[in-house]
Amino acid sequence: MSRITDVVILTSTSEDPDDDGAYPAINWINAQLRGSGNIAPVHEHAGGTKSMGSYVFAAGLNHVDLEWLGSQIFHAPWVDPASVQAFYKEEESERFVPFDGAIV
């Protein structure tokens, strides 16, 4: 049986993917997940006539330890750690809530 948790990570544009800013941190987190799923960029799919002013990464992860994942997110090698916000929503929940350490 699965237990899916939705995860959203937001960063400032100082984590510029074109300069590999956020991607090493995301890749580092994905390596730690060991088969629970992968966190992927979704900001490229936003609508509107302008690019987003932030970067958004998301995933649906199966059987992930939330305390452990929060620790991995906030210990990843971010360019600008203070700009990172992370939220999760468990399968049965109605709302996203911040991981401990997230700026809200």
C-alpha positions as CSV (number, residue, x, y, z in Angstrom):
1,M,0.0,0.0,0.0
2,S,1.3,3.5,-0.8
3,R,1.5,6.5,1.4
4,I,2.0,9.6,-0.8
5,T,3.3,12.9,0.4
6,D,3.2,16.0,-1.8
7,V,6.3,18.2,-1.4
8,V,6.9,21.7,-2.7
9,I,10.1,23.6,-2.4
10,L,10.4,27.3,-3.3
11,T,13.6,29.2,-3.8
12,S,14.6,32.7,-4.8
13,T,16.1,33.5,-8.2
14,S,19.6,33.5,-6.5
15,E,19.3,29.7,-6.8
16,D,19.6,30.2,-10.6
17,P,19.2,26.9,-12.4
18,D,21.1,28.3,-15.4
19,D,24.1,28.6,-13.2
20,D,23.4,25.3,-11.6
21,G,22.4,27.1,-8.4
22,A,19.4,25.1,-7.2
23,Y,20.0,21.9,-9.2
24,P,22.9,20.6,-7.2
25,A,20.9,21.0,-4.0
26,I,17.8,19.2,-5.5
27,N,20.0,16.5,-7.0
28,W,21.7,16.0,-3.6
29,I,18.2,15.6,-1.9
30,N,17.1,13.2,-4.7
31,A,20.2,11.0,-4.0
32,Q,19.2,10.9,-0.4
33,L,15.7,9.7,-1.2
34,R,16.8,6.3,-2.3
35,G,13.8,5.2,-4.4
36,S,11.0,7.2,-2.7
37,G,10.7,9.4,-5.8
38,N,12.4,12.5,-7.3
39,I,11.9,16.2,-6.7
40,A,11.6,18.0,-10.1
41,P,11.4,21.6,-11.3
42,V,7.9,22.8,-12.1
43,H,8.4,26.6,-12.5
44,E,8.9,26.2,-16.2
45,H,5.3,25.0,-16.6
46,A,3.7,28.1,-15.0
47,G,1.3,30.2,-17.1
48,G,1.4,33.9,-17.7
49,T,3.3,36.1,-20.1
50,K,6.4,36.4,-17.8
51,S,8.8,34.0,-16.2
52,M,8.3,33.4,-12.5
53,G,10.5,35.3,-10.1
54,S,11.2,32.2,-8.1
55,Y,11.9,28.6,-8.7
56,V,9.5,25.9,-7.7
57,F,10.3,22.2,-7.3
58,A,7.7,19.5,-6.5
59,A,7.2,15.8,-6.0
60,G,4.8,13.1,-4.9
61,L,6.9,10.9,-2.6
62,N,6.0,7.5,-1.4
63,H,6.7,6.3,2.2
64,V,9.0,9.2,3.1
65,D,10.0,10.1,6.6
66,L,9.0,13.8,6.9
67,E,11.4,14.7,9.7
68,W,14.2,13.1,7.8
69,L,13.2,14.8,4.5
70,G,12.9,18.3,6.2
71,S,16.4,17.8,7.5
72,Q,17.7,16.9,4.1
73,I,16.0,19.9,2.5
74,F,17.5,22.4,4.9
75,H,21.0,20.8,4.9
76,A,21.3,20.6,1.1
77,P,24.0,22.8,-0.5
78,W,21.8,25.8,-1.4
79,V,23.4,28.9,-2.8
80,D,21.0,31.1,-0.6
81,P,19.7,28.8,2.2
82,A,17.7,31.7,3.7
83,S,15.5,31.8,0.6
84,V,14.4,28.2,0.8
85,Q,10.8,27.4,1.8
86,A,9.5,23.9,1.9
87,F,6.0,22.5,2.4
88,Y,4.3,19.1,2.5
89,K,0.8,17.7,2.3
90,E,0.2,14.1,3.4
91,E,-2.3,12.0,1.5
92,E,-5.1,12.4,4.0
93,S,-4.6,16.1,4.6
94,E,-6.4,19.1,3.1
95,R,-3.6,21.6,3.4
96,F,0.1,22.1,2.9
97,V,2.2,22.8,6.1
98,P,5.8,24.0,6.3
99,F,8.6,21.7,7.2
100,D,10.4,22.7,10.4
101,G,13.0,25.3,9.4
102,A,10.9,26.7,6.5
103,I,10.5,30.4,6.3
104,V,6.8,31.2,6.3
